[in-house]
Amino acid sequence: MGALLIAPTVLIFVVVIAYPLVYAIYLSFFSIYTPTLSGPWVGLENYRVMLKSGEFWGGLGTTIVWTVGTLTLQIVFGVAMALLLNLNFYFRALARSLVLFPYFVSTVVAVLVWRWMFNDVYGILNRALVVSGLSDMPLDWLGSMPNAMISIILVGAWKYFPFVVIAVLARLQTIPDELYEAARIDGAGPFSRFLDVTLPQLADVLVVIVLLRTIWDFKEFDLIYLLTGGGPVSATETLPLLVYQQAFGMNAMGRASTYAIGIMLVLLIFMILYLNRTRRERGTAA
C-alpha cells in the first residue's frame, strides 16, 4: 500500500526530473546533431573542449557579473522597500500590493515595456536624459557595452526584487517590539537600531534569499535573451544563452548538453549550501 501511495510522486519525479537529467548526461558523451538527434560517441571530448573553450569561461564570467549585479540590487532595494512597507502609513495595503506587480507581470510583457523605454530614438529614458541636460545625445542602452550589461542588471533587479520584499517583510513583522524599545532606551538612533537589531534578525532569511536568488538568477534565460539576445556580439551571453546557441544555433546538442551539465555542477554547490542551511534550521527548531 505504501508503494502504491507514493507511486504517482515517484513517476512524476522520474518523468520530469530524473529522465531529462540522465538523458542530458547521456547526450554529453556524443557529438549529437540537433535536427536528427544522432551522432557518434566521443566520450569525454565534449568536456575537454568545454574546459578549454574561451566562450564557456567567458559565458561563466558574464553569468557571474549578471548574477552578482542583479542580486546585489535586489537585496538593497528589497530590504529598503520592506523597511518602508513595515511602517504605518495611509494606503500601506495598496502599496504592498503594487510593489508585487513586477514579480507577477509576464517576463515578455515586462521586456517589451523596458525595450520601449530603452529605445534610442523615442525611449522615455533617453528623452529624460536629453531634456534634463545630463546627456547631449541619446544613449545606446542595449547595443553597446557596458550599457547593455547595466541595462539587463537593472531590469533583472526591478523584475525580481519583490521576492526579497515578501520574504524580508514577513520576517520584519515577527521581530518583537521590545527589542526596539530597549534599543531606544539605550540611546540607539534609527541607523543603530537597524544595525544592532533589525539586521541580525534578518540574517537567517537573507542567507536563504541569497542562496535561492543566486540559483534562479544564475540560470536566467528569457529576460536576457529577450532584451539583448546575448549581444552586443556576445558581451551579455550568459551560460544559459550559450547552451541555447549551441543546441539550436550551432545544432550541437551534445556540446549543449555538456554546457548544461557544467551549469548544473556550479548550481549544485549553492543547492548543497541551501539544503545544509535548511537542515540545520530544522534541527535547531526540533
C-alpha positions in Angstrom: 0.0 0.0 0.0 2.8 2.4 0.8 4.5 1.8 -2.6 1.1 2.4 -4.3 0.6 5.7 -2.5 4.0 7.1 -3.4 4.0 5.7 -6.9 2.4 8.8 -8.6 5.0 11.1 -7.0 7.9 8.8 -8.0 6.5 8.6 -11.5 6.3 12.4 -11.9 9.8 12.7 -10.4 11.2 10.1 -12.9 9.5 11.7 -15.9 10.1 15.3 -15.1 13.5 15.3 -13.4 15.4 12.0 -13.5 14.9 11.1 -17.1 15.8 14.5 -18.6 18.9 14.7 -16.3 20.1 11.2 -17.2 19.4 11.8 -20.9 21.3 15.1 -20.9 24.3 13.3 -19.3 24.0 10.6 -22.0 23.9 13.1 -24.8 27.0 14.9 -23.5 29.1 11.9 -24.5 28.0 12.1 -28.1 28.5 14.6 -30.9 24.8 15.0 -31.5 23.4 16.8 -34.5 20.2 18.6 -33.2 17.8 18.0 -36.2 18.4 14.2 -36.2 19.4 13.7 -32.6 22.0 11.3 -33.7 25.8 11.3 -33.8 29.0 9.4 -32.9 30.3 8.6 -29.5 33.0 11.0 -28.4 33.4 10.1 -24.7 34.8 13.0 -22.7 35.8 15.0 -25.7 32.9 17.5 -25.2 34.0 18.1 -21.6 37.6 18.6 -22.7 36.5 21.1 -25.3 34.3 22.9 -22.8 37.1 23.3 -20.2 39.4 24.6 -22.9 36.8 26.8 -24.5 37.1 30.5 -24.2 33.4 31.0 -24.8 32.5 28.8 -21.9 34.7 30.6 -19.4 33.6 34.0 -21.0 30.0 32.9 -20.5 30.7 31.9 -17.0 32.3 35.3 -16.2 29.3 37.1 -17.8 26.9 35.0 -15.8 28.7 35.8 -12.6 28.7 39.5 -13.3 25.0 39.4 -14.1 24.1 37.3 -11.0 26.2 39.4 -8.6 25.0 42.7 -10.0 21.3 41.9 -10.1 21.3 40.1 -6.8 23.1 43.0 -5.0 20.4 45.4 -6.3 17.6 43.0 -5.4 18.9 42.8 -1.8 19.4 46.5 -1.4 16.1 47.6 -3.0 14.2 44.7 -1.5 15.3 45.4 2.1 14.8 49.1 1.8 11.3 48.7 0.4 10.4 46.1 3.1 11.5 48.5 5.8 9.4 51.2 4.3 6.3 49.0 3.9 6.7 47.9 7.5 5.9 51.4 8.7 2.4 52.6 9.5 1.1 55.0 6.8 -2.0 55.6 4.8 -2.6 53.2 1.8 0.0 50.8 3.1 -2.0 47.8 2.0 -2.3 49.3 -1.5 1.5 50.0 -1.6 2.2 46.4 -0.6 0.1 45.1 -3.4 1.6 47.4 -6.0 5.2 46.5 -5.1 4.5 42.9 -6.1 3.5 44.0 -9.7 6.9 43.5 -11.3 7.3 40.0 -9.9 3.9 38.8 -11.2 3.9 40.5 -14.6 4.9 38.3 -17.6 8.5 38.5 -18.5 7.7 39.1 -22.1 5.4 42.0 -21.3 8.0 43.5 -18.9 10.8 43.2 -21.5 8.6 44.8 -24.2 8.0 47.8 -21.9 11.6 48.1 -21.0 12.8 47.8 -24.6 10.4 50.7 -25.4 11.9 52.7 -22.6 15.4 52.0 -23.7 14.8 52.8 -27.3 17.5 55.3 -28.5 15.0 57.2 -30.8 11.8 57.6 -28.8 12.6 56.0 -25.5 11.5 57.9 -22.4 14.8 57.3 -20.6 16.8 59.0 -23.4 14.2 61.7 -23.7 14.6 62.5 -20.0 18.4 62.5 -20.2 18.4 64.9 -23.1 15.8 67.2 -21.7 17.4 67.4 -18.3 20.8 68.2 -19.9 22.5 65.1 -18.5 23.4 63.9 -22.0 23.8 65.7 -25.3 22.7 62.7 -27.3 20.6 59.5 -26.8 22.4 56.6 -25.2 22.6 53.1 -26.9 21.3 51.2 -23.9 21.1 47.7 -25.4 23.6 47.9 -28.3 26.9 48.8 -26.6 28.9 47.9 -23.5 28.8 48.5 -20.6 25.3 49.9 -21.1 23.8 46.6 -22.2 25.1 44.8 -19.0 23.9 47.6 -16.8 20.5 47.6 -18.5 19.9 43.9 -18.0 21.0 44.1 -14.4 18.6 47.0 -13.7 15.7 45.2 -15.4 16.5 41.9 -13.6 16.7 43.7 -10.2 13.3 45.5 -10.9 11.7 42.2 -12.0 12.7 40.1 -9.1 13.3 42.4 -6.1 9.6 41.9 -4.9 10.6 38.4 -3.9 13.1 39.9 -1.4 10.4 42.3 -0.2 8.0 39.5 0.5 10.5 37.4 2.5 12.1 40.3 4.4 8.7 41.9 5.2 7.4 38.6 6.6 10.5 38.4 8.9 10.2 42.1 10.0 6.7 41.5 11.2 7.9 38.8 13.6 10.6 40.9 15.3 9.5 41.8 18.9 8.9 45.5 19.5 10.6 45.0 22.9 13.9 44.8 21.2 13.5 48.2 19.5 12.2 49.7 22.8 15.2 48.5 24.7 17.5 49.9 22.0 15.7 53.3 22.2 16.2 53.4 26.0 19.9 52.7 25.5 20.0 55.8 23.2 20.3 54.0 19.8 19.2 56.0 16.8 17.4 54.7 13.7 20.6 53.6 12.0 22.0 51.9 15.1 18.7 50.1 15.6 18.9 48.8 12.1 22.5 47.6 12.5 22.1 46.2 16.0 18.5 44.9 16.0 17.0 44.6 12.5 20.0 43.3 10.5 20.9 40.5 13.0 17.2 39.4 13.0 17.2 39.4 9.2 20.5 37.4 8.8 18.9 34.0 8.5 16.3 34.9 6.0 18.8 36.9 3.9 21.1 33.9 3.7 18.3 31.8 2.3 17.2 34.6 -0.1 20.8 35.0 -1.4 21.1 31.2 -2.0 17.8 30.9 -3.7 18.1 34.0 -5.8 21.7 33.0 -6.8 20.4 29.7 -8.2 17.5 31.3 -10.0 19.5 34.3 -11.4 22.4 32.1 -12.5 20.1 30.1 -14.8 18.1 33.1 -16.0 17.4 32.8 -19.8 14.3 34.5 -21.1 14.8 38.0 -19.7 18.4 38.3 -21.1 17.5 36.6 -24.3 14.6 38.9 -25.0 16.4 42.1 -24.0 19.8 41.7 -25.8 19.9 38.2 -27.2 23.4 37.9 -25.7 24.6 41.0 -27.6 26.3 43.2 -28.5 28.2 40.4 -30.1 28.5 38.1 -27.1 29.0 40.6 -24.3 25.9 39.6 -22.4 25.8 36.0 -23.4 25.4 34.0 -20.2 25.8 30.3 -19.9 22.0 29.5 -20.4 22.1 31.6 -23.7 25.3 29.7 -24.7 23.5 26.4 -24.2 20.7 27.6 -26.4 23.1 28.8 -29.1 24.9 25.5 -29.1 21.8 23.5 -29.3 19.7 25.4 -31.8 22.2 27.9 -33.4 25.1 25.5 -34.0 22.9 22.4 -33.9 25.4 20.8 -31.5 23.1 19.2 -29.0 25.9 17.1 -27.5 28.0 20.1 -26.7 25.0 22.0 -25.4 24.2 19.1 -23.1 27.8 19.3 -21.8 27.4 23.0 -21.1 24.1 22.3 -19.3 25.8 19.8 -17.1 28.5 22.4 -16.3 25.8 24.8 -15.2 24.3 22.1 -13.1 27.6 21.4 -11.3 28.0 25.0 -10.5 24.5 25.3 -9.2 24.9 22.1 -7.2 27.3 23.9 -4.9 24.7 26.5 -4.0 22.0 23.9 -3.7 24.0 21.9 -1.2 24.6 25.0 0.8 20.9 25.7 0.8 19.9 22.2 1.8 22.5 22.2 4.6 21.1 25.5 5.8 17.6 24.2 5.8 18.6 21.0 7.6 20.4 23.0 10.3 17.3 25.2 10.8 15.1 22.2 11.2 17.5 20.7 13.7 17.5 23.9 15.7 13.7 24.1 15.7 13.4 20.5 16.8 
